[in-house]
Each structure stands twice: as structure tokens, then as C-alpha cells.
Amino acid sequence: MSDELIERIERPRLETGSLIGHETARQTIIQARNTGRMAHAWLITGPAGIGKATLAWRFARHVLAASDAALSDSDIETDPAHPDVRKIIAGAHPDCRLIRRSMTKRSPYRFRTEISVEDIRDSATFLHHTAAMSDWRCLIVDAADEMNLNAQNALLKVLEEPPPRTLILLVAHAPSRLLPTIRSRCRALPLHPLSGEQVAQVMARAGSDLAPDEMQIISDISGGSPGKAIDLARAGGLELYRDLSQLVENLPKLDTEQLHMTSDKFAGAAGEAGYRTFLEILNWWMLRRIRTDATSGVRGGGLERWLKAWENVNELTTRADSVNLDRKQVVLNTFFELSAAAKTA
């Protein structure tokens, strides 16, 4: 899990291809720069995996590049070969720092569950130092909603009295978890899910070799999040989607042999990732079914049964995590719920 988290955090910084999507946000940044109204703190929000961190790192490159000749008046893209940009990509620029969840100091080493106050205090000291190479110093917090309360209060002090020419970029999947006073001191930069074509472009750049129809399936499940789409593809999401499609095809009837074959895939430590991916795809399928019924005018018992089944499945899977229930039994019970929901009154 630590390696996966490191890869997910490092990926946006290392990306050198042109940024895909988020044109409105990019133009907002350019307008702020061109008019000399650059806010000292920005809150970049939106669903997980849609490119918030990627945009933040492009923002940092754009501001820290030492020569205006490297910058465009119409976009935030910079030349990856520019010396300052190369240092940022390598994680070696002295005026740019990333705050993320740190590792524990004792074995077994693993990522902490929160960003601590010590992480924020260390970075506050960094912001008060004289810039070494650029006119600005940049701090990226990924993800800001992972800060504990003490860390948020420490950051608030920085936001209240920011040093001159400081750029603080807060990446947040769930901004409501942040203190209202933090949100009020940042300029909001909301990002929105990408189109299916844009998700496909990002996946192709990441090395995906899925066929167009397969790419569309993964894109639909991801909800316009290329990061989630890449994770789904790597976790065997397409095969699990096909397994699910076979199982729900004849509801309320259940193909018990197929159901047992599918649930057997999630046994042991090796089955953990597939189990999580399968539940994610199942949740997407149920919500799509509910939305389809609601928009097509289906009312009464049928829609209510599906809503109740969705609630029951979510409660079951949540409880299963807390008490470590057998994954196979969880999947079996889930499909018993789906079978009951699909039955006519």
C-alpha cells in the first residue's frame, strides 16, 4: 500500500506531457498572473483522481520558472527542459515543497493516517526563508483534507500572515473537512470530471492498451476521473465488470456457480484489491440503475426496493470492514439483496 500511495503522489509531479482538460481553471490562473492579482493561497477541489495534483504541480512550475521567456501568456504550460522545471520534476527545487502524510519513525514503517502539525510547522519555517532561486516560494499540500485539527490551525496562522511572494496550493478531495477559516482565506479553484475522450487520452498516455469500447467502460465507471480509471484498469476492473454483468444479467435469478466463482477470487491477501475494485464497480452499477429508474419515471415499490438495497449493501460492506467479515460471504449476501430488489411486487 505504501508503494502504491507513493506512486500516486509522485505521478503528477513527474508528468511532462501537456495537461489534458481543466481549461477554465488554467485560464483563471493565467488571468491572475497577467493582471498581477495572484492570490497567495488557492484551494483546488474536485473528486479524487481528476487531476487536481497535476494542475497544482503545473501551477508551481509556471510560477517558479525563473525566466518569463519560458512562460506563455495564454496557458500555464512550461517547457519541461527549462532548468527550474527540471528541478521541480526531480523534486530538487529549493523553493518548492510538498506536504503529504509522513511515514512513522519506528518499524513497521507505514504512512500515517493524517498530516501532522509537525509537518505544517516545518513547512511554515521554509516559507519564511529567502527564496534560493526564484522570486516565489511554493508549498503544495496533498491532500489538505488529510490534515488533523492541530495541523489545520497551524496552517491557518500561515494563511493569516503569509510571507511575501508565497504560493500555497491546497489539494482537497473533501474541502468540507477543512476549517471554514482556511477555506475563506483561499481562492477557490474547483475542477470538474473530464470527458470520456479526455479520460481515454490520459489513459493512453499512461500506457493503456485497452480497445476503444473497453476504454469507454472504464471511463464510465471512473466518473470522469482518469486517476481512478487507471487504477481500475490496473486492478483488473474490466474483467470484474464482465463478471458483474453476467451476474446481474438475469436478476432476480442468480447463477450460483458463477457467483461462487467470482467471490472465490477475493480470498486471502491477494484478493483484497480485487474485492475493493469489485465493490466500487458494484456501487457504480447500483447507482446507475437507480438513476435510470428515477429519470425514466419509475416510481413506487421498484425504485424504493433498489434504494433500500443500495443502503443495505453499503451498510453491509462498511460493517464487514469493521468486524473483518469473510469477503465471500459479503459478496453472496450482496447478491441476495440484489435478487430481492429485482423481484416484482
C-alpha positions in Angstrom: 0.0 0.0 0.0 2.8 2.4 0.8 4.4 1.9 -2.7 1.0 2.5 -4.3 0.5 5.7 -2.4 4.0 6.9 -3.2 3.4 6.2 -6.9 0.1 8.0 -6.8 1.6 11.1 -5.1 4.7 11.1 -7.4 2.8 10.7 -10.7 1.5 14.3 -11.0 5.0 15.8 -10.3 6.7 13.6 -12.9 4.2 14.1 -15.7 5.8 16.0 -18.6 3.1 15.8 -21.3 0.6 18.6 -21.9 -2.1 18.9 -19.3 -5.4 17.4 -20.5 -8.6 19.3 -19.6 -9.4 21.9 -17.0 -9.3 24.8 -19.4 -11.4 27.1 -17.2 -9.1 26.6 -14.2 -6.0 27.1 -16.3 -7.4 30.4 -17.7 -8.2 31.5 -14.2 -4.5 31.1 -13.2 -3.3 32.9 -16.3 -5.6 35.8 -15.7 -4.4 36.1 -12.1 -0.8 36.2 -13.3 -1.3 38.6 -16.2 -3.3 41.0 -14.0 -0.9 40.9 -11.1 -3.6 39.6 -8.8 -2.1 36.3 -7.8 -3.7 35.0 -4.6 -1.2 33.7 -2.0 -3.3 30.6 -1.4 -5.5 28.5 -3.7 -7.9 25.7 -2.8 -8.0 23.2 -5.6 -11.1 20.9 -5.2 -12.9 18.2 -7.0 -13.4 14.4 -7.0 -10.3 12.2 -6.4 -8.2 11.4 -9.5 -9.4 14.1 -11.8 -6.1 15.9 -12.0 -6.0 18.3 -9.0 -2.4 17.5 -8.0 -1.3 17.5 -11.7 -2.7 21.0 -12.0 -1.1 22.1 -8.8 2.4 21.0 -10.0 1.8 22.8 -13.3 0.9 25.9 -11.4 4.1 25.6 -9.3 6.2 25.2 -12.4 4.6 28.2 -14.0 5.2 30.4 -11.0 8.7 29.2 -10.1 10.2 29.2 -13.6 12.9 31.8 -13.4 12.6 33.3 -16.9 9.4 34.9 -18.2 10.5 33.7 -21.6 9.7 30.2 -20.5 6.1 31.2 -19.8 3.0 31.6 -22.0 0.6 34.4 -21.8 -2.3 32.1 -22.7 -1.6 28.8 -20.8 0.2 27.5 -17.7 2.4 25.0 -19.6 6.1 25.3 -19.3 9.0 23.8 -21.1 10.0 20.5 -19.3 13.6 21.2 -20.4 13.7 24.5 -18.6 16.3 24.2 -15.7 13.8 25.2 -13.0 11.1 23.0 -14.3 13.5 20.1 -14.5 14.4 20.6 -10.8 10.8 20.6 -9.8 10.1 17.4 -11.7 13.1 15.9 -10.0 11.9 17.1 -6.6 15.1 19.1 -6.2 13.9 22.7 -6.5 14.8 24.5 -3.2 11.8 26.9 -3.4 9.1 24.2 -3.8 8.0 21.8 -1.1 5.3 19.1 -0.9 3.4 18.3 2.3 1.8 14.8 2.5 1.2 12.2 5.1 4.6 11.3 6.6 6.0 7.9 7.5 6.1 6.6 11.0 9.5 6.8 12.6 9.5 3.3 14.0 9.1 -0.1 12.4 6.9 -1.2 10.9 7.2 1.9 8.7 4.0 3.0 7.1 2.2 6.2 6.2 0.4 8.0 9.0 -3.3 8.4 8.7 -3.2 12.2 8.9 -0.9 15.1 8.1 0.5 16.2 11.4 1.1 19.6 13.0 4.9 19.0 12.8 4.7 18.7 9.0 3.0 22.1 8.8 5.3 23.8 11.2 8.4 22.6 9.4 7.0 24.0 6.1 6.0 27.3 7.7 9.7 27.8 8.6 10.5 27.0 4.9 8.2 29.7 3.7 9.9 32.4 5.8 13.3 31.6 4.3 14.6 33.8 1.5 13.9 32.2 -1.9 17.0 30.5 -3.2 16.4 30.5 -7.0 13.0 32.0 -7.8 11.1 35.1 -6.9 8.4 32.9 -5.2 8.3 30.0 -2.7 5.6 27.4 -3.3 4.0 24.9 -0.9 1.8 22.1 -2.1 -0.4 20.2 0.4 -1.7 16.9 -1.0 -4.3 16.2 0.3 -5.2 19.2 2.6 -8.3 17.4 3.9 -6.0 14.8 5.5 -4.6 17.4 8.0 -5.7 16.9 11.6 -7.2 19.8 13.5 -3.8 20.9 15.0 -2.2 20.9 11.6 -5.1 22.9 10.2 -4.7 25.5 12.9 -1.0 25.7 12.3 -1.6 26.3 8.6 -4.3 28.9 9.4 -1.6 31.0 11.1 0.4 30.9 7.9 -2.6 31.9 5.8 -3.4 34.8 8.1 0.0 36.3 7.7 1.6 34.9 4.6 5.2 35.9 3.8 5.5 38.0 0.6 5.6 36.2 -2.7 4.3 32.9 -1.2 2.2 30.5 -3.1 0.3 27.8 -1.1 -1.7 25.2 -3.1 -4.1 23.1 -1.2 -5.3 20.0 -3.0 -8.6 18.8 -1.4 -10.9 15.9 -2.3 -13.4 16.8 0.5 -13.0 20.6 1.3 -15.8 20.5 3.8 -13.3 18.7 6.2 -11.3 21.9 6.3 -11.9 24.7 8.7 -14.2 27.4 7.3 -11.5 29.9 8.1 -9.0 28.1 5.9 -11.5 27.9 3.0 -12.3 31.6 3.4 -8.6 32.6 3.1 -8.0 30.7 -0.1 -9.1 31.4 -3.7 -11.3 28.6 -4.8 -10.3 26.7 -7.9 -12.9 23.9 -8.5 -12.1 21.2 -11.0 -14.7 19.0 -12.7 -14.6 15.5 -14.1 -13.1 15.0 -17.6 -15.0 13.9 -20.7 -14.7 10.3 -21.8 -12.4 11.3 -24.6 -10.1 13.2 -22.2 -10.0 10.2 -19.8 -9.1 8.0 -22.7 -6.3 10.4 -23.7 -4.8 10.3 -20.2 -5.1 6.5 -20.0 -3.4 6.1 -23.4 -0.5 8.4 -22.2 -0.2 6.1 -19.1 0.3 3.1 -21.4 -3.1 1.6 -21.5 -3.7 -0.7 -24.5 -7.5 -1.1 -24.0 -9.7 -1.2 -27.0 -12.0 1.9 -27.5 -15.1 0.1 -26.2 -13.2 -1.2 -23.2 -11.8 2.3 -22.6 -15.3 3.6 -22.6 -16.5 1.1 -20.0 -13.6 2.0 -17.6 -14.1 5.7 -18.3 -17.8 5.5 -17.4 -17.1 3.6 -14.2 -14.5 6.2 -13.2 -17.0 9.0 -13.4 -14.6 11.2 -15.5 -11.6 10.6 -13.2 -8.5 9.5 -15.1 -6.7 8.6 -12.0 -9.5 6.3 -10.9 -9.7 4.9 -14.5 -6.0 4.0 -14.5 -6.3 2.3 -11.1 -9.4 0.4 -12.2 -7.6 -0.9 -15.4 -4.6 -1.9 -13.4 -6.7 -3.7 -10.8 -8.5 -5.9 -13.4 -11.6 -3.7 -13.4 -12.6 -4.7 -16.9 -12.7 -8.4 -16.1 -14.6 -7.7 -12.8 -17.1 -5.6 -14.7 -17.7 -8.5 -17.1 -18.2 -10.8 -14.1 -20.7 -8.4 -12.6 -22.5 -8.0 -15.9 -23.0 -11.8 -16.1 -24.3 -11.9 -12.6 -26.9 -9.1 -12.9 -28.0 -10.1 -16.4 -30.7 -12.5 -15.3 -31.7 -10.9 -12.0 -33.7 -11.8 -9.9 -32.3 -15.3 -10.9 -28.8 -16.0 -9.6 -26.2 -18.1 -11.3 -24.9 -19.6 -8.1 -22.0 -21.3 -9.8 -20.8 -18.0 -11.4 -21.4 -16.2 -8.1 -19.2 -18.6 -6.2 -16.5 -18.5 -8.9 -16.5 -14.7 -8.7 -16.5 -14.4 -5.0 -13.7 -17.0 -4.7 -11.4 -14.5 -6.5 -11.4 -12.3 -3.4 -9.9 -14.9 -0.9 -6.7 -14.2 1.0 -4.4 -11.2 0.9 -4.1 -11.4 -2.8 -7.8 -10.9 -3.3 -8.1 -7.6 -1.3 -7.5 -5.3 -4.2 -9.9 -7.2 -6.4 -12.6 -7.2 -3.7 -12.3 -3.4 -3.3 -12.5 -2.9 -7.0 -15.5 -5.2 -7.4 -17.4 -3.3 -4.7 -16.6 0.0 -6.4 -17.9 -1.3 -9.7 -21.0 -2.7 -8.0 -21.7 0.6 -6.3 -21.4 2.4 -9.7 -23.8 -0.2 -11.3 -26.4 0.2 -8.5 -26.4 4.0 -8.6 -26.7 3.9 -12.4 -29.7 1.5 -12.1 -31.3 3.9 -9.5 -30.7 6.9 -11.7 -32.1 5.2 -14.7 -35.3 4.2 -12.9 -35.7 7.7 -11.5 -35.2 9.5 -14.7 -37.4 7.1 -16.7 -40.3 7.8 -14.4 -40.2 4.5 -12.5 -41.8 5.2 -9.1 -43.2 3.2 -6.2 -42.0 -0.2 -4.9 -39.4 -0.9 -7.6 -37.4 2.3 -7.1 -37.8 2.1 -3.3 -36.5 -1.5 -3.3 -33.4 -0.5 -5.2 -32.7 2.4 -2.9 -33.2 0.2 0.1 -30.9 -2.4 -1.4 -28.2 0.2 -2.1 -28.4 1.3 1.6 -28.3 -2.3 2.8 -25.3 -3.2 0.6 -23.4 -0.1 1.8 -24.2 -0.9 5.4 -23.1 -4.5 4.9 -19.8 -3.6 3.3 -19.0 -1.0 5.9 -19.8 -3.4 8.7 -17.7 -6.1 7.0 -14.6 -3.9 7.2 -15.1 -3.0 10.9 -15.5 -6.6 12.1 -13.5 -8.3 9.3 -16.3 -10.4 7.9 -15.5 -13.1 5.3 -15.3 -11.4 1.8 -17.0 -14.3 0.0 -20.0 -14.2 2.4 -20.2 -10.4 1.9 -20.4 -10.8 -1.9 -23.0 -13.6 -1.5 -25.2 -11.6 0.8 -24.9 -8.6 -1.5 -26.3 -10.5 -4.4 -29.1 -11.9 -2.3 -30.0 -8.2 -1.7 -29.9 -7.5 -5.5 -32.0 -10.5 -6.2 -34.7 -9.4 -3.7 -34.7 -5.9 -5.1 -35.1 -7.1 -8.7 -38.2 -9.1 -7.9 -41.6 -7.7 -8.9 -44.1 -6.8 -6.2 
